[in-house]
Amino acid sequence: MIRVSIIGASGYAGGELLRWLQTHPAVEIVHLIADTRAGEAVDRVWPSMRGLNSSTLSTLSTVAPERIASDSDLVFAALPAGAAMRIIPTLLAEGARVVDLGPDFRLKDPASYPTWYGLDHDRPELLAEAVYGLPELKSTAIRSARLVANPGCYPTVVTLALFVLLREGLVGDTVIVDAKSGVSGAGRTPSQGTSFSELDGNLRPYAVGEHRHTPEIEQALADAGTRSQVFFVPHLAPMTRGILASCYFSPQQPVDSDRAIDLLRTAYADSPFIRVLDELPQTKATLASNFCDLTVRVDERTGQAVAIGAIDNLGKGAAGQAVQNMNVMFDLPETEGLWMSPVYP
């Protein structure tokens, strides 16, 4: 059994990790850490867990990083920007492996953090070691990694939609990404902009051209061998979960929709969580799952193209992908503990 701890177990990503891991056949959960809610019952913080969690883990706790590491083979860190970089060096030094669901080790250039996150990176020496945790593209490096930087939700779906097309030389210098996300992507802390009365019946763009995931998307896509600039326009949608990303580009060589779809289907043939569709993706078809649905449309009249992807932002966009990374790290089938159909409708 893999001894696992979750730091940040009271946030949405932490709760989703608990949902997947408490039935994972190869996992023993040893610590559920939530400093701000330490001492509270798990089924009070997560009513959905009533009757499911082990009696030894009936409450959230606060435990020193050294103790967490000594008790754990793997630690999931689901913390706000800047928090994980203060804890993870200790976890690694004490022998634990780490999957970080936050942004602290995703960007390779430490100079990017003041610009996009408003903070200096305290441990830049670990940035080179951290492996970007997109299993469909990085499984070999993930397998032996001590530290995996779990991708952000938007970068996950955009990269999976565009990477193969970029590698095949179909995408030009500029990509326009129009993406809609459910409100759970904003986290569990209440705010006016995510309240029901502000969100219901409303659809609004935010952080246009300045969203923190922009450099992460460009960095991930650069691994395809080309450097495309991304004009990223995210929107907050009146739904709890899900992301739909439409990625527009001008094809750099003749291609039709069928040929583009075939390229994706061939590239992801051995990727169990990628479903390449002939029809158009929809968020509901990925709800509460680790699946990513993709397709491409090329408009012969205008000569423009769009790659479209749908994921659950808390599943493949966060906790589901983190569990998939754990499976790869410990030589388990990628689908272990994750192979279930989405919730529909």
C-alpha positions in Angstrom: 0.0 0.0 0.0 1.1 3.5 -0.8 1.0 5.7 2.3 -0.5 9.0 1.3 -1.1 12.4 2.9 -3.1 15.4 1.7 -2.0 18.9 2.8 -4.9 21.3 2.1 -7.6 18.7 2.6 -10.4 21.3 3.2 -10.2 23.0 -0.2 -12.0 21.8 -3.3 -9.0 20.1 -4.8 -8.2 18.4 -1.5 -11.7 17.2 -1.1 -11.7 15.8 -4.6 -8.4 14.0 -3.8 -10.1 12.5 -0.7 -13.0 11.3 -2.8 -10.7 9.5 -5.3 -8.2 8.1 -2.7 -10.6 6.8 -0.1 -11.6 4.0 -2.5 -8.2 3.6 -4.3 -7.1 -0.1 -3.9 -3.4 0.7 -3.5 -3.6 3.6 -1.1 -3.6 4.1 2.7 -4.4 7.7 3.7 -2.3 8.5 6.8 -2.8 12.3 7.2 -5.5 14.8 6.2 -3.9 18.2 6.9 -5.9 21.5 7.0 -4.4 24.0 9.4 -7.3 26.4 9.3 -9.9 23.7 10.1 -7.8 21.3 12.2 -9.9 19.4 14.7 -13.0 19.5 12.6 -14.7 16.3 11.6 -14.1 15.2 8.0 -17.8 14.6 7.4 -18.5 18.1 8.7 -16.1 19.7 6.2 -17.1 17.2 3.5 -20.7 16.0 4.1 -20.4 13.7 1.1 -17.9 11.6 3.0 -20.4 10.6 5.7 -19.9 6.9 6.5 -17.0 6.5 4.0 -13.9 7.8 5.7 -11.8 5.6 8.0 -12.4 6.0 11.8 -8.6 6.8 12.2 -9.1 9.8 9.9 -12.3 11.1 11.2 -10.9 14.6 11.8 -8.7 17.0 9.9 -5.4 17.8 11.6 -2.3 19.9 11.7 1.0 18.0 11.6 4.7 19.1 11.2 6.1 18.6 7.7 8.8 16.3 9.1 6.2 14.0 10.6 4.1 14.0 7.4 7.1 13.0 5.4 8.2 10.2 7.7 4.8 8.7 7.7 4.2 9.1 3.9 5.4 7.6 0.7 3.7 10.4 -1.2 2.3 13.8 -0.2 -0.3 15.7 -2.2 0.0 19.5 -1.6 -3.2 21.4 -2.5 -2.2 24.9 -1.3 -2.5 28.5 -2.5 0.4 30.1 -4.5 3.5 30.6 -2.4 2.5 28.1 0.4 3.8 24.9 -1.0 7.3 26.1 -1.7 7.8 26.7 2.0 6.9 23.1 2.9 7.9 20.9 0.0 11.7 21.2 0.4 11.3 19.7 3.9 9.1 16.9 2.6 11.6 16.0 -0.1 14.6 16.2 2.3 12.8 13.7 4.6 12.3 11.2 1.8 8.7 11.7 0.7 7.7 12.2 -2.9 5.3 15.0 -3.7 2.6 15.9 -6.2 2.0 19.7 -5.9 -1.4 20.7 -7.2 -0.6 24.4 -6.8 1.4 26.6 -9.1 4.7 26.9 -7.1 6.8 24.6 -9.3 5.0 24.7 -12.7 7.0 27.6 -14.3 10.6 26.9 -15.0 11.8 30.5 -15.0 11.8 31.9 -11.4 11.6 35.5 -12.8 8.1 34.6 -14.0 6.7 34.4 -10.5 6.9 38.1 -9.5 5.2 39.0 -12.8 2.4 36.4 -12.8 1.9 35.5 -9.1 3.2 38.6 -7.3 5.8 36.7 -5.3 9.5 35.7 -5.4 10.3 32.1 -5.7 12.1 30.9 -2.5 13.4 27.6 -3.9 14.4 28.2 -7.5 16.8 25.3 -7.4 13.8 22.9 -7.3 12.2 24.3 -10.5 14.7 22.5 -12.7 13.9 19.2 -10.9 10.2 19.4 -10.9 8.5 17.4 -13.6 5.4 18.9 -15.3 2.7 16.4 -14.5 0.9 15.8 -17.8 1.0 12.0 -18.0 0.0 11.9 -21.7 3.2 13.8 -22.6 5.6 13.3 -19.7 5.0 9.7 -18.3 8.7 8.6 -18.5 9.9 11.6 -16.5 7.0 11.4 -14.0 7.8 7.7 -13.2 11.1 8.6 -11.6 10.3 12.0 -10.2 10.5 13.1 -6.6 8.5 16.3 -7.3 5.6 16.5 -9.8 4.1 19.9 -10.6 0.4 19.0 -11.4 -0.7 21.3 -14.3 -3.3 23.9 -13.9 -6.9 23.3 -15.2 -6.8 25.6 -18.2 -3.3 24.5 -19.3 -4.3 20.9 -19.1 -7.1 21.1 -21.6 -5.5 23.6 -23.9 -2.2 21.7 -24.1 -3.9 18.4 -24.8 -6.0 20.1 -27.5 -3.2 21.8 -29.3 0.1 19.9 -28.6 -0.2 17.3 -31.3 -1.3 19.8 -33.9 1.6 22.1 -33.0 4.0 19.2 -33.2 2.7 18.4 -36.7 3.3 22.0 -37.8 -0.3 22.9 -38.3 -0.5 25.8 -35.9 1.0 29.2 -36.5 2.5 31.9 -34.3 -0.6 33.0 -32.5 -3.4 31.0 -30.9 -6.6 32.5 -29.4 -8.0 30.5 -26.5 -11.6 31.2 -25.5 -12.3 29.1 -22.4 -15.2 28.8 -20.0 -14.8 27.5 -16.4 -17.1 26.5 -13.6 -16.9 28.6 -10.4 -15.2 25.8 -8.4 -12.0 26.8 -10.2 -12.0 30.0 -8.1 -11.6 27.9 -4.9 -13.8 27.5 -1.8 -13.1 30.9 -0.1 -16.3 33.0 -0.5 -16.2 36.2 -2.5 -18.8 38.6 -4.0 -17.9 37.6 -7.6 -18.5 33.9 -7.0 -21.7 34.3 -4.9 -24.9 32.7 -6.3 -26.6 36.1 -7.0 -23.6 37.4 -9.0 -23.1 34.2 -10.9 -26.5 32.8 -11.7 -27.6 33.6 -15.2 -24.4 35.4 -15.8 -21.4 34.7 -18.1 -18.4 37.0 -17.8 -14.8 37.2 -19.0 -12.0 38.0 -16.5 -8.2 38.5 -16.5 -8.2 38.9 -20.3 -4.6 38.6 -21.6 -3.2 38.5 -18.0 -4.4 35.3 -16.5 -1.8 33.4 -14.5 -2.1 30.3 -16.6 -0.9 32.1 -19.8 2.8 31.5 -19.3 2.2 27.9 -18.2 0.2 27.3 -21.4 2.9 28.8 -23.6 5.7 26.8 -21.7 3.8 23.5 -22.1 3.1 24.1 -25.8 6.8 25.1 -26.4 7.7 21.4 -25.8 6.0 20.6 -29.1 9.0 22.3 -30.8 7.4 25.6 -31.7 6.7 28.8 -29.8 3.2 30.1 -30.3 2.0 33.1 -28.4 -1.4 32.5 -26.7 -4.0 35.2 -26.3 -6.0 33.7 -23.5 -9.6 34.9 -22.7 -11.1 33.0 -19.7 -14.7 33.2 -18.7 -16.6 32.4 -15.5 -19.6 30.3 -16.4 -22.8 29.8 -14.3 -21.9 26.2 -13.4 -20.0 24.5 -10.6 -17.6 22.3 -12.5 -16.1 21.9 -15.9 -14.0 23.7 -18.6 -14.7 24.1 -22.3 -11.8 25.5 -24.2 -12.0 26.6 -27.9 -8.5 27.2 -29.3 -8.5 29.1 -32.6 -5.7 29.1 -35.1 -4.9 29.5 -38.8 -3.6 26.1 -40.3 -0.1 26.4 -41.7 -0.7 23.7 -44.2 -3.7 22.2 -45.9 -5.7 20.0 -43.5 -9.4 19.1 -43.0 -11.3 18.2 -39.9 -11.1 14.4 -40.5 -7.3 14.5 -41.0 -6.8 16.7 -37.8 -9.0 14.4 -35.8 -7.0 11.4 -37.0 -3.8 13.0 -35.9 -5.2 13.3 -32.4 -6.6 9.9 -32.4 -3.3 8.3 -33.4 -1.2 10.4 -31.0 -3.5 9.6 -28.0 -4.2 5.9 -28.9 -2.5 4.7 -25.7 -3.9 7.5 -23.4 -6.8 6.0 -21.6 -8.3 9.3 -20.4 -8.2 11.1 -23.8 -11.4 10.6 -25.8 -11.0 12.0 -29.3 -14.5 12.6 -30.7 -16.1 13.1 -34.1 -18.9 15.1 -32.4 -18.4 18.3 -30.3 -17.3 18.0 -26.7 -19.4 19.2 -23.8 -18.5 19.6 -20.1 -21.3 17.5 -18.7 -19.9 14.4 -20.5 -16.7 14.7 -18.3 -18.4 15.7 -15.0 -16.7 14.2 -11.9 -14.2 12.2 -14.0 -10.6 12.2 -15.2 -11.5 12.2 -18.9 -10.6 14.9 -21.5 -12.8 15.0 -24.6 -11.2 16.5 -27.7 -12.0 17.3 -31.3 -11.0 19.7 -34.2 -13.0 21.6 -36.8 -11.5 23.2 -39.9 -13.8 25.7 -41.6 -13.2 25.4 -45.4 -15.0 28.6 -46.1 -12.7 30.9 -43.9 -9.7 28.6 -43.7 -9.7 28.9 -39.9 -9.6 26.0 -37.4 -10.5 25.4 -33.8 -9.4 22.6 -31.4 -12.0 22.1 -28.7 -11.5 20.3 -25.4 -13.7 19.6 -22.3 -12.6 18.5 -18.8 -13.8 18.6 -15.3 -11.6 21.3 -13.7 -11.5 19.4 -10.4 -10.9 16.0 -12.1 -8.5 16.0 -15.0 -7.8 19.6 -14.2 -6.7 19.0 -10.6 -7.2 16.0 -8.3 -7.9 13.3 -10.9 -4.8 14.1 -12.8 -2.8 14.2 -9.5 -4.0 10.6 -8.8 -3.1 9.6 -12.3 0.4 11.1 -11.7 0.7 9.0 -8.5 -0.2 5.9 -10.4 2.6 6.6 -12.9 5.1 7.3 -10.1 4.4 4.0 -8.4 4.2 1.9 -11.6 0.5 1.3 -11.2 -1.9 1.3 -14.2 -2.8 4.9 -15.0 -6.5 4.1 -14.6 -6.2 2.6 -11.0 -8.8 4.1 -8.8 -9.9 6.4 -11.6 -11.7 4.2 -14.1 -15.3 5.2 -13.8 -17.8 6.9 -16.0 -18.7 10.6 -15.6 -21.8 11.7 -13.8 -24.6 12.4 -16.4 -26.8 14.3 -16.6 
